[in-house]
Amino acid sequence: MLPHRVPGLGVDPGGFHMDSPPDVALPCSSHPFKLISLAFLFTKFSITKMEAWPPTTRPQQQSARQPRTPKHSRPACICYPMATLRGRVNFYGPWDAAKHMESAAALAKDLHRWNEVSDHCRKASELYMECGRSQPASDALAKGASALEDTEPDEAIRMYNDACGILEEDGKEQMAFDLYRSSTSIYIKLEKYMDAAIFLLRWGAAADKCNAVNSQCKAYLSAIIVYLYAHDFKQAQKCYNDCTQITAFLGSDQHRCASKLFSAYREGDVEEIQRVAQSSAVSHLDHTIIRLARKLPTGDLEGIKAGAEEDDDIETLDDEDLRGHG
């Protein structure tokens, strides 16, 4: 049989034949593209050559492990997924396959192939889940999201969201706190303040499940601050009212801080709002939230004050009506 030439690579495998034994020795100095060609050659099996999978995977792995130079990074980026997908079932298990996919994602990041970063990290996560390992599965998505924050922020948010979901389903909410923080930061960077507030409330609910009271109260205060920064006083008030139904928040420093903020807003007192924004309760929040708080008040403070007074009048009438019917 003549040596096989792989289309698109333009590299001859150097005289290797389909009759080469499965344990063929591969020289460490082999050119990575030549190893890819050899892998394709072995893959071209017949009914009598089903055992060709192990030698197919071996040259792909060796090509991927060549020294990390610009010359070798591209074939390595090709070979890690190839070695994973071709050898996963027939040669080794999903754990090693997941490790290969993470290596491929790291190489894709170095080569600025952002779509492949996402694809490889998601595949690695799926493989870890096959092993029943939620933490590495979540970490794989988080690594991809971190790599994509600047170039593909929307995909980064989706990956952070999926990473949180994996841990939440496994009852490991406390392990997801850094992911909630990172996702919130991207939302704020993109000026998607409503989404940021909703994610903060999700963080608070997760903290409640694992009895992380301090984190829970900080998440609720952070959500209120985000709503105020976005000029949505009514939603901030609703969020505050809902949070006060939670005993842990009601007796916290974060609750007292939020109460002072609303009082200052209702009175239209700019200096008091700025003073509360400098308080220790705010200073212990995440830096992205602190920056927003230090810019308060935003929007039409007089309009907010007038709206708050109207709401107070309506509530007073409702109380009188109730007493009259009683």
C-alpha positions as CSV (number, residue, x, y, z in Angstrom):
1,M,0.0,0.0,0.0
2,L,1.3,3.5,-0.9
3,P,1.7,6.1,1.9
4,H,-1.5,8.1,2.4
5,R,-1.6,11.8,1.8
6,V,-4.1,13.7,3.9
7,P,-6.2,16.4,2.0
8,G,-5.7,19.9,3.4
9,L,-2.6,19.0,5.4
10,G,-0.2,18.4,2.5
11,V,2.0,16.2,4.7
12,D,3.0,12.7,3.9
13,P,3.0,10.4,6.9
14,G,6.5,9.3,6.0
15,G,5.9,5.8,4.7
16,F,3.7,4.5,7.5
17,H,1.2,1.9,6.2
18,M,-2.1,0.5,7.4
19,D,-0.2,-2.7,8.2
20,S,1.9,-0.9,10.9
21,P,1.4,-2.6,14.2
22,P,-0.9,-1.0,16.8
23,D,2.1,-0.4,19.2
24,V,4.2,1.4,16.5
25,A,6.9,3.6,18.1
26,L,6.4,7.3,17.4
27,P,9.6,9.3,17.5
28,C,9.4,12.3,19.8
29,S,10.9,14.5,17.1
30,S,8.0,13.8,14.7
31,H,6.5,16.9,13.1
32,P,3.0,17.5,14.5
33,F,1.3,17.7,11.1
34,K,3.0,14.4,10.2
35,L,1.5,12.8,13.3
36,I,-1.9,14.1,12.3
37,S,-1.5,12.5,8.9
38,L,-0.5,9.3,10.6
39,A,-3.6,9.5,12.8
40,F,-5.8,9.9,9.7
41,L,-4.1,7.0,8.0
42,F,-4.8,4.7,10.9
43,T,-8.4,5.9,11.0
44,K,-9.0,4.6,7.5
45,F,-9.8,1.1,8.8
46,S,-11.7,-1.8,7.3
47,I,-13.6,-4.7,8.8
48,T,-10.3,-6.4,9.6
49,K,-8.8,-3.3,11.1
50,M,-11.1,-2.3,13.9
51,E,-8.2,-2.4,16.3
52,A,-6.8,0.8,14.7
53,W,-8.3,3.1,17.3
54,P,-5.4,3.0,19.8
55,P,-2.7,3.9,17.3
56,T,-5.0,6.6,15.9
57,T,-5.3,8.2,19.3
58,R,-1.6,7.9,20.2
59,P,-0.2,10.1,17.4
60,Q,-2.9,12.7,18.0
61,Q,-2.0,12.9,21.6
62,Q,1.7,13.1,20.8
63,S,1.1,15.9,18.3
64,A,-0.9,17.8,20.8
65,R,1.9,17.5,23.4
66,Q,4.6,19.0,21.1
67,P,6.3,22.1,22.5
68,R,4.0,25.2,22.6
69,T,5.4,27.3,19.8
70,P,3.4,29.3,17.2
71,K,4.4,26.6,14.7
72,H,3.0,23.8,16.8
73,S,0.0,25.4,18.6
74,R,-2.4,25.0,15.6
75,P,-1.9,21.3,15.1
76,A,-2.1,20.8,18.9
77,C,-5.4,22.6,18.9
78,I,-6.6,20.3,16.2
79,C,-5.3,17.1,17.9
80,Y,-6.7,17.4,21.4
81,P,-10.4,17.3,20.2
82,M,-9.5,14.5,17.7
83,A,-7.8,12.4,20.3
84,T,-10.7,12.9,22.7
85,L,-13.6,12.2,20.3
86,R,-11.9,9.2,18.5
87,G,-10.4,7.6,21.6
88,R,-12.9,8.3,24.3
89,V,-15.1,5.2,23.9
90,N,-12.6,2.8,22.5
91,F,-9.4,3.7,24.3
92,Y,-9.9,5.7,27.6
93,G,-12.7,7.1,29.7
94,P,-14.6,10.4,29.9
95,W,-12.4,11.9,32.6
96,D,-9.2,11.8,30.5
97,A,-11.2,12.9,27.5
98,A,-12.5,15.9,29.5
99,K,-8.9,16.8,30.4
100,H,-8.0,16.8,26.7
101,M,-10.9,19.1,25.9
102,E,-9.8,21.6,28.5
103,S,-6.3,21.5,27.0
104,A,-7.8,22.2,23.6
105,A,-9.8,25.1,25.0
106,A,-6.6,26.6,26.5
107,L,-4.9,26.3,23.2
108,A,-7.9,27.8,21.4
109,K,-7.7,30.8,23.8
110,D,-4.0,31.3,22.9
111,L,-5.0,31.3,19.2
112,H,-7.9,33.6,19.8
113,R,-10.4,31.0,18.4
114,W,-13.2,32.1,20.7
115,N,-15.9,29.8,19.3
116,E,-13.7,26.8,19.9
117,V,-13.0,27.9,23.5
118,S,-16.7,27.8,24.2
119,D,-17.3,24.5,22.4
120,H,-14.4,22.7,24.0
121,C,-15.2,23.9,27.5
122,R,-18.8,22.8,27.1
123,K,-17.8,19.4,25.8
124,A,-15.4,19.1,28.8
125,S,-18.2,19.9,31.1
126,E,-20.4,17.3,29.6
127,L,-17.7,14.7,29.9
128,Y,-17.1,15.5,33.6
129,M,-20.9,15.1,34.1
130,E,-20.7,11.7,32.6
131,C,-18.3,10.9,35.5
132,G,-20.8,12.3,38.0
133,R,-18.4,15.2,38.9
134,S,-20.4,18.4,39.1
135,Q,-17.5,20.6,40.5
136,P,-15.1,20.0,37.6
137,A,-18.0,20.3,35.2
138,S,-18.8,23.7,36.6
139,D,-15.1,24.7,36.7
140,A,-14.7,23.8,33.0
141,L,-17.5,26.2,32.0
142,A,-16.2,28.9,34.4
143,K,-12.8,28.7,32.8
144,G,-14.3,29.2,29.4
145,A,-16.5,32.1,30.6
146,S,-13.5,33.8,32.1
147,A,-11.6,33.6,28.8
148,L,-14.6,35.1,26.9
149,E,-15.5,37.9,29.3
150,D,-13.9,40.6,27.1
151,T,-14.5,39.2,23.6
152,E,-17.8,37.4,23.9
153,P,-19.5,38.7,27.1
154,D,-22.9,37.3,26.3
155,E,-21.6,33.8,25.8
156,A,-19.6,34.2,29.0
157,I,-22.7,35.1,30.9
158,R,-24.5,32.0,29.5
159,M,-21.6,29.8,30.5
160,Y,-21.5,31.3,34.0
161,N,-25.2,30.8,34.3
162,D,-24.9,27.1,33.2
163,A,-22.0,26.6,35.6
164,C,-24.1,28.0,38.5
165,G,-27.0,25.7,37.5
166,I,-24.8,22.6,37.6
167,L,-23.8,23.4,41.2
168,E,-27.3,24.4,42.3
169,E,-28.7,21.1,41.0
170,D,-26.1,19.2,43.1
171,G,-26.8,21.2,46.2
172,K,-23.4,23.0,46.1
173,E,-24.6,26.6,46.0
174,Q,-21.8,27.8,48.2
175,M,-19.2,26.7,45.6
176,A,-20.9,29.0,43.0
177,F,-20.5,32.3,44.9
178,D,-17.6,33.4,42.7
179,L,-19.6,32.6,39.6
180,Y,-22.5,34.7,40.8
181,R,-20.1,37.6,41.4
182,S,-18.4,37.3,38.0
183,S,-21.7,37.1,36.1
184,T,-23.1,40.1,38.0
185,S,-19.9,42.1,37.1
186,I,-20.4,41.4,33.4
187,Y,-24.1,42.4,33.5
188,I,-23.1,45.7,35.1
189,K,-20.3,46.2,32.6
190,L,-22.9,45.7,29.8
191,E,-25.3,48.1,31.6
192,K,-27.9,45.3,31.9
193,Y,-28.9,46.4,35.4
194,M,-32.2,44.6,35.6
195,D,-30.5,41.3,34.8
196,A,-27.7,42.1,37.3
197,A,-30.3,42.7,40.1
198,I,-32.1,39.4,39.2
199,F,-28.9,37.5,39.4
200,L,-28.0,39.0,42.7
201,L,-31.4,37.9,44.1
202,R,-30.6,34.4,42.7
203,W,-27.3,34.6,44.6
204,G,-29.2,35.6,47.8
205,A,-31.6,32.6,47.4
206,A,-28.7,30.3,46.9
207,A,-26.9,31.7,50.0
208,D,-30.1,31.1,52.0
209,K,-30.1,27.4,51.1
210,C,-26.6,27.0,52.5
211,N,-27.2,29.2,55.5
212,A,-24.6,31.8,54.4
213,V,-26.5,34.7,56.0
214,N,-23.9,37.4,55.5
215,S,-23.6,36.7,51.8
216,Q,-27.4,36.5,51.5
217,C,-27.9,39.9,53.1
218,K,-25.1,41.5,51.0
219,A,-26.7,40.1,47.8
220,Y,-30.1,41.6,48.7
221,L,-28.6,45.0,49.5
222,S,-26.6,44.9,46.3
223,A,-29.8,44.2,44.3
224,I,-31.5,47.2,45.9
225,I,-28.5,49.4,45.1
226,V,-28.5,48.3,41.5
227,Y,-32.2,49.1,41.1
228,L,-31.7,52.5,42.6
229,Y,-28.8,53.2,40.3
230,A,-31.0,52.2,37.3
231,H,-33.6,54.8,38.4
232,D,-36.2,52.1,39.2
233,F,-37.2,53.3,42.7
234,K,-40.5,51.3,42.6
235,Q,-38.7,48.0,41.8
236,A,-36.1,48.8,44.5
237,Q,-38.9,49.4,47.0
238,K,-40.6,46.2,46.0
239,C,-37.3,44.3,46.3
240,Y,-36.8,45.8,49.8
241,N,-40.3,44.9,50.9
242,D,-39.8,41.3,49.7
243,C,-36.5,41.0,51.5
244,T,-37.8,42.3,54.8
245,Q,-40.0,39.2,54.9
246,I,-36.8,37.2,55.5
247,T,-35.9,37.2,59.1
248,A,-32.1,37.0,58.5
249,F,-32.2,40.2,56.5
250,L,-34.6,42.0,58.8
251,G,-32.1,42.1,61.6
252,S,-28.9,42.8,59.6
253,D,-26.7,45.8,59.0
254,Q,-27.6,45.6,55.3
255,H,-31.3,46.0,56.2
256,R,-30.6,49.1,58.3
257,C,-28.5,50.5,55.4
258,A,-31.3,49.9,52.9
259,S,-33.8,51.5,55.2
260,K,-31.7,54.6,55.6
261,L,-31.3,54.8,51.8
262,F,-35.1,54.7,51.2
263,S,-35.7,57.3,53.9
264,A,-33.2,59.6,52.3
265,Y,-34.7,59.1,48.9
266,R,-38.2,59.9,50.2
267,E,-36.9,63.1,51.7
268,G,-34.9,64.0,48.6
269,D,-31.8,64.4,50.8
270,V,-28.8,64.1,48.5
271,E,-26.2,64.4,51.3
272,E,-27.8,61.7,53.4
273,I,-27.9,59.3,50.4
274,Q,-24.2,60.0,49.8
275,R,-23.4,59.5,53.5
276,V,-25.2,56.1,53.6
277,A,-23.3,55.1,50.4
278,Q,-20.1,55.6,52.3
279,S,-21.2,53.4,55.3
280,S,-19.4,50.2,56.3
281,A,-22.3,48.1,55.1
282,V,-21.8,49.3,51.6
283,S,-18.0,49.3,51.8
284,H,-18.1,45.5,52.4
285,L,-20.0,44.8,49.2
286,D,-18.3,43.8,45.9
287,H,-16.3,46.5,44.3
288,T,-18.6,46.7,41.3
289,I,-21.6,47.4,43.6
290,I,-19.6,49.9,45.7
291,R,-18.8,51.9,42.5
292,L,-22.5,52.2,41.7
293,A,-23.5,53.1,45.3
294,R,-20.9,55.9,45.4
295,K,-22.6,57.4,42.3
296,L,-26.0,57.6,44.0
297,P,-28.4,59.4,43.6
298,T,-28.9,59.1,39.9
299,G,-31.9,60.2,37.9
300,D,-34.7,62.6,38.9
301,L,-34.6,62.7,42.7
302,E,-37.4,65.2,42.9
303,G,-39.6,63.0,40.7
304,I,-38.8,60.0,43.0
305,K,-39.7,62.0,46.0
306,A,-43.0,63.2,44.6
307,G,-43.8,59.6,43.5
308,A,-43.0,58.3,47.0
309,E,-45.3,60.9,48.5
310,E,-48.2,59.9,46.2
311,D,-47.7,56.3,47.2
312,D,-47.8,57.3,50.9
313,D,-51.1,59.1,50.3
314,I,-52.6,56.0,48.5
315,E,-51.5,53.8,51.4
316,T,-53.1,56.2,53.9
317,L,-56.4,56.1,52.0
318,D,-56.4,52.3,51.9
319,D,-55.9,52.2,55.6
320,E,-58.8,54.5,56.2
321,D,-61.0,52.6,53.9
322,L,-60.2,49.4,55.7
323,R,-61.0,51.0,59.1
324,G,-64.3,52.3,57.7
325,H,-65.4,48.9,56.4
326,G,-64.4,47.4,59.8
